[in-house]
Amino acid sequence: GQVAALSRALESGDLPAVALPDHGLEPSAKPRTIALDRGRATVVSSERGDDWVQVVSWVYDDGREAGAYVQTVLGLASPDVRARRRVKDPEGRAPTFERVEGTRVFRYVLSPDGGTSGLRAVPRAGGALPSEILGLAGVPRGPRDRRSGGTIPADLVLLEVRPGPGAAPPAARGAGEAAAAIGSDDSEPQAVTLRLRKAGEPDLAASFPRAVLRRLVLGPEVDLAGGRPLPGLDPPSGILGGRRALMVALGGPDAAPPWAAPADPVPGEEDGARIAAALRRWWSPAAKGGRAFPVVVGTDPASSISRWHAAPALGGKALLLLPEDAFPALAAPLRPALAREWPAKQVVSALPSGKLPELVVLASAEAPGLLGARVRALARREAMRGKLLAVYSLSGPVRVDLPALVLAEAPIAGLGVADCSPVDWKDAPAALGALGRALGSKPSRPRRAEELPGPFVWYW
C-alpha cells in the first residue's frame, strides 16, 4: 500500500512532506534565544567530542523574512573538517545545501531533472545565509568572557589590514573572467590598505604596495631584494614609536572556520596572522637582550585588546606538557629530547589536578586534527581559566582559524602557536629550550609572553 501511494505521488508530482531528523541532537539539548539587529534566532546544539550538530531558526520583527538551517560538523578542529548545512528557503523554494570538505566548499540546490523523477544538483554562486546568521554557525560555544574592545592601551599599536580598492572579488566575476584572471596582476588590486591605530593619536591609513607585503610574508631568507629594508616597515621603531607591542588584527575571513567563511581564499599578504609572524621574523635582528620582537595577533575586535591588556606576566615556573600518546612511532625519541630542555620537575605527561602556573606549554607530534581536538579540550578546562597556553605542533601547522576558534569558546588568557615539520625535528628541542631558559632567568621587569624568545606567535 505504501509503495502504491508513493507511485501515485510520483506520477502526480505531489510528494508528501519529509520531516528532517534531529541529526543527532542530544535529548538534553536546550534551545537558547539570541537577539538579532532586527529580530531573534533560536539555537539548539550538541557536541560529541570534536563533532557538532546545530539547528537554528530565525525570524525578523517585521515578519517579512524567516529561515532555518541544520548543520553537522565532523572534526571541528581538524584541517580535514567535514561539514554539511541544509538551509531552508524563506520563500518556500528548494533548500540550499552547503558542504565543506577540508578547504573545498560546495553550494547547490536540488532541482527536478527534466521529465524524469530524479533530481540534479544545481550549483549556487553565493552563500545562503545572511551574514548575521552566518556568525552563529561558526563557534559551538559562545565566548566565555565577552569583554568590550575598549580603548587602545598606551603601550599597544593596532594594525588593521584590508583589501585595497580595485578589482572585484572573484565571486563577483563570471567563471570565464575569473579563469582568465588567474596568474594575472589584474586579478587583484596592486595595493593593500593598512591602518595604524595608537592611543592619543589620529588613525593613520594608507594604501601599501602589495609587492612589499609579499616580500614580507616570503621572509628575509628568500628575499630577492638583497636584504634591503622594507619601505614603510623598517625600522620597526617607526611603527611602534616607543610602544611595547604591535597587534595585527585578523579580518573576518581570517578568523572564521571553513564552514562559516567566504569561499574565496585570503592572499597571504592580506592575512593578519601571516603578516604578524612575518614581521616578528623580519624584525627579530632588531630585538635586544635575548627577547623576541613583540608582534601579536588579535582574533576579535570585541575582546582581543582587553584580553591582551589583562594577560598575566611571566617569570619562573612554566609547565611543559608532553602527553605520551602524542608522540607516535618515529616521533617517540623526540619526547625525551624535548624534556631535557626543560626543568625536570616542570615536565608532565598529563595536566595535574592542583593549581597551575601562568603558562602551560603543550608539545605534540600527533596529526594536526588530533592535536586540534586536544587543544580545544585542554583550553576549556576550568583549571586553565586566565592561564596562557602555548601549543607546539611538530607534525605541521594546525588549521589557520584554530586560535580564533579556541579563544572564542575557552576561558584561557591567550594562545601561542608554533609548528614545524618532521624534517625540522632536530631543531625543535633547541627552539623550545630557548623559551625554557628565558623563563628561568631573572628579568629586570615582568615580561609578557610575546617578549620571550621561542617559536611561538601569540594570539589574543
PyMOL commands that set and color helices and strands:
alter all, ss='L'
color gray80, all
select helices_A, chain A and resi 2-12+131-137+170-172+175-181+185-187+210-218+220-222+237-240+252-255+258-260+268-270+272-286+304-309+324-326+329-331+334-339+344-346+368-379+382-384+402-409+422-440+449-451
alter helices_A, ss='H'
color red, helices_A
select strands_A, chain A and resi 32-35+39-48+51-60+66-74+82-88+96-101+104-112+119-123+156-163+191-198+204-209+245-249+295-298+319-321+347-348+359-364+388-393+414-419+457-459
alter strands_A, ss='S'
color yellow, strands_A
deselect
rebuild
show_as cartoon
